[in-house]
C-alpha cells in the first residue's frame, strides 16, 4: 500500500476550513450556474445587469463570501499541495508569503469592485 502524506493536521483549522470552503463553493457555484445559465442566459448577461444584481444586498454578500472562500480555498490548497510535494525551509516561507499576499490582493480588489458595483463606494 502506498504511503499517504498530508500537510493538513487531521481535524486542524486549516483542514476544517478547506472542507468548509469546498462545501460552500459547491453550493454557491451551483447557485451561480443556475442563475446565470438557466434564469439568465449567457447572451443576456451585461455589465449593467451585473451591476443591478450587485445592488441586491443578498447577492452582494453571497458573491463577496464566494470570493473570500475561493481565495482562501485556492491559496490554502496550492500551498498544501506544494508542502505535500516536499517544499520546506526558506522556499516554503517565501511561497507562503507570496501566496498570502496574492490572496489578500485578490480579496481586497474583488471586494472593492463589488462595493463599487453595489454603489457603496
C-alpha atoms as a printed R data frame, in Angstrom:
    type eleno elety resid chain resno       x      y       z
1   ATOM     1    CA   UNK     A     1   0.000  0.000   0.000
2   ATOM     2    CA   UNK     A     2   1.323  3.444  -0.916
3   ATOM     3    CA   UNK     A     3   2.271  5.798   1.878
4   ATOM     4    CA   UNK     A     4  -0.182  8.625   2.257
5   ATOM     5    CA   UNK     A     5   1.000 12.029   3.422
6   ATOM     6    CA   UNK     A     6  -0.927 15.236   4.008
7   ATOM     7    CA   UNK     A     7   0.385 18.526   5.294
8   ATOM     8    CA   UNK     A     8  -3.022 19.119   6.891
9   ATOM     9    CA   UNK     A     9  -3.332 18.215  10.541
10  ATOM    10    CA   UNK     A    10  -6.436 15.987  10.611
11  ATOM    11    CA   UNK     A    11  -9.133 17.927  12.435
12  ATOM    12    CA   UNK     A    12  -6.979 21.079  12.434
13  ATOM    13    CA   UNK     A    13  -8.232 24.542  11.497
14  ATOM    14    CA   UNK     A    14  -6.688 24.519   8.005
15  ATOM    15    CA   UNK     A    15  -8.098 21.065   7.335
16  ATOM    16    CA   UNK     A    16 -11.566 22.113   8.529
17  ATOM    17    CA   UNK     A    17 -11.599 25.423   6.625
18  ATOM    18    CA   UNK     A    18 -10.521 23.664   3.432
19  ATOM    19    CA   UNK     A    19 -13.543 21.366   3.684
20  ATOM    20    CA   UNK     A    20 -15.997 24.090   4.779
21  ATOM    21    CA   UNK     A    21 -14.945 26.387   1.921
22  ATOM    22    CA   UNK     A    22 -15.191 23.473  -0.527
23  ATOM    23    CA   UNK     A    23 -18.781 22.779   0.534
24  ATOM    24    CA   UNK     A    24 -19.651 26.485   0.396
25  ATOM    25    CA   UNK     A    25 -18.091 26.810  -3.064
26  ATOM    26    CA   UNK     A    26 -20.079 23.843  -4.403
27  ATOM    27    CA   UNK     A    27 -23.354 25.379  -3.202
28  ATOM    28    CA   UNK     A    28 -22.611 28.936  -4.390
29  ATOM    29    CA   UNK     A    29 -21.259 27.688  -7.716
30  ATOM    30    CA   UNK     A    30 -24.489 25.750  -8.265
31  ATOM    31    CA   UNK     A    31 -26.435 28.941  -7.447
32  ATOM    32    CA   UNK     A    32 -24.232 30.907  -9.855
33  ATOM    33    CA   UNK     A    33 -24.690 28.428 -12.704
34  ATOM    34    CA   UNK     A    34 -28.435 28.210 -12.146
35  ATOM    35    CA   UNK     A    35 -28.860 31.989 -12.025
36  ATOM    36    CA   UNK     A    36 -26.521 32.902 -14.852
37  ATOM    37    CA   UNK     A    37 -27.100 29.981 -17.210
38  ATOM    38    CA   UNK     A    38 -30.729 28.987 -16.689
39  ATOM    39    CA   UNK     A    39 -32.530 32.043 -15.288
40  ATOM    40    CA   UNK     A    40 -30.486 34.499 -17.369
41  ATOM    41    CA   UNK     A    41 -28.859 33.087 -20.475
42  ATOM    42    CA   UNK     A    42 -25.253 33.882 -21.318
43  ATOM    43    CA   UNK     A    43 -26.140 36.227 -24.174
44  ATOM    44    CA   UNK     A    44 -28.325 38.259 -21.771
45  ATOM    45    CA   UNK     A    45 -25.505 38.951 -19.301
46  ATOM    46    CA   UNK     A    46 -24.382 42.576 -19.430
47  ATOM    47    CA   UNK     A    47 -22.337 44.837 -17.208
48  ATOM    48    CA   UNK     A    48 -25.476 46.821 -16.352
49  ATOM    49    CA   UNK     A    49 -27.285 43.622 -15.394
50  ATOM    50    CA   UNK     A    50 -24.366 42.528 -13.231
51  ATOM    51    CA   UNK     A    51 -24.308 45.924 -11.556
52  ATOM    52    CA   UNK     A    52 -28.048 45.659 -10.942
53  ATOM    53    CA   UNK     A    53 -27.632 42.206  -9.340
54  ATOM    54    CA   UNK     A    54 -24.799 43.542  -7.157
55  ATOM    55    CA   UNK     A    55 -27.145 46.237  -5.813
56  ATOM    56    CA   UNK     A    56 -29.122 43.450  -4.110
57  ATOM    57    CA   UNK     A    57 -27.502 43.097  -0.667
58  ATOM    58    CA   UNK     A    58 -28.091 39.333  -0.525
59  ATOM    59    CA   UNK     A    59 -26.445 38.820  -3.904
60  ATOM    60    CA   UNK     A    60 -23.566 41.138  -2.946
61  ATOM    61    CA   UNK     A    61 -22.910 39.264   0.300
62  ATOM    62    CA   UNK     A    62 -23.108 35.906  -1.479
63  ATOM    63    CA   UNK     A    63 -20.625 36.964  -4.165
64  ATOM    64    CA   UNK     A    64 -18.192 38.547  -1.676
65  ATOM    65    CA   UNK     A    65 -18.305 35.424   0.514
66  ATOM    66    CA   UNK     A    66 -17.787 33.334  -2.634
67  ATOM    67    CA   UNK     A    67 -14.721 35.437  -3.470
68  ATOM    68    CA   UNK     A    68 -13.259 35.119   0.028
69  ATOM    69    CA   UNK     A    69 -13.935 31.381   0.197
70  ATOM    70    CA   UNK     A    70 -12.477 30.771  -3.272
71  ATOM    71    CA   UNK     A    71  -9.372 32.826  -2.495
72  ATOM    72    CA   UNK     A    72  -8.755 31.004   0.780
73  ATOM    73    CA   UNK     A    73  -9.516 27.587  -0.693
74  ATOM    74    CA   UNK     A    74  -7.232 28.155  -3.670
75  ATOM    75    CA   UNK     A    75  -4.296 29.634  -1.765
76  ATOM    76    CA   UNK     A    76  -4.536 27.068   1.038
77  ATOM    77    CA   UNK     A    77  -4.885 24.206  -1.431
78  ATOM    78    CA   UNK     A    78  -1.934 25.258  -3.598
79  ATOM    79    CA   UNK     A    79   0.270 25.864  -0.555
80  ATOM    80    CA   UNK     A    80  -0.529 22.492   1.000
81  ATOM    81    CA   UNK     A    81  -0.090 20.689  -2.322
82  ATOM    82    CA   UNK     A    82   3.400 22.183  -2.582
83  ATOM    83    CA   UNK     A    83   4.184 21.227   1.016
84  ATOM    84    CA   UNK     A    84   2.985 17.696   0.249
85  ATOM    85    CA   UNK     A    85   5.445 17.620  -2.646
86  ATOM    86    CA   UNK     A    86   8.323 18.354  -0.269
87  ATOM    87    CA   UNK     A    87   8.530 22.144  -0.147
88  ATOM    88    CA   UNK     A    88  10.326 23.142   3.061
89  ATOM    89    CA   UNK     A    89  12.611 25.683   4.681
90  ATOM    90    CA   UNK     A    90  13.084 29.144   3.184
91  ATOM    91    CA   UNK     A    91  11.311 28.345  -0.122
92  ATOM    92    CA   UNK     A    92   8.284 27.244   1.912
93  ATOM    93    CA   UNK     A    93   8.213 30.564   3.796
94  ATOM    94    CA   UNK     A    94   8.633 32.545   0.569
95  ATOM    95    CA   UNK     A    95   5.835 30.635  -1.171
96  ATOM    96    CA   UNK     A    96   3.571 31.169   1.848
97  ATOM    97    CA   UNK     A    97   4.309 34.919   1.806
98  ATOM    98    CA   UNK     A    98   3.760 35.256  -1.960
99  ATOM    99    CA   UNK     A    99   0.542 33.217  -1.947
100 ATOM   100    CA   UNK     A   100  -0.755 35.091   1.110
101 ATOM   101    CA   UNK     A   101  -0.062 38.484  -0.475
102 ATOM   102    CA   UNK     A   102  -1.636 37.389  -3.760
103 ATOM   103    CA   UNK     A   103  -4.717 36.087  -1.914
104 ATOM   104    CA   UNK     A   104  -5.060 39.286   0.107
105 ATOM   105    CA   UNK     A   105  -4.663 41.422  -3.023
106 ATOM   106    CA   UNK     A   106  -7.308 39.351  -4.809
107 ATOM   107    CA   UNK     A   107  -9.748 39.651  -1.904
108 ATOM   108    CA   UNK     A   108  -9.106 43.396  -1.488
109 ATOM   109    CA   UNK     A   109  -9.527 44.164  -5.201
110 ATOM   110    CA   UNK     A   110 -12.551 41.902  -5.612
111 ATOM   111    CA   UNK     A   111 -14.286 43.291  -2.535
112 ATOM   112    CA   UNK     A   112 -13.577 46.840  -3.698
113 ATOM   113    CA   UNK     A   113 -15.046 46.142  -7.140
114 ATOM   114    CA   UNK     A   114 -18.125 44.509  -5.573
115 ATOM   115    CA   UNK     A   115 -18.691 47.506  -3.295
116 ATOM   116    CA   UNK     A   116 -18.258 49.941  -6.196
117 ATOM   117    CA   UNK     A   117 -20.724 47.949  -8.299
118 ATOM   118    CA   UNK     A   118 -23.145 47.988  -5.359
119 ATOM   119    CA   UNK     A   119 -22.852 51.765  -5.062
120 ATOM   120    CA   UNK     A   120 -21.458 51.678  -1.532
121 ATOM   121    CA   UNK     A   121 -18.230 53.318  -2.710
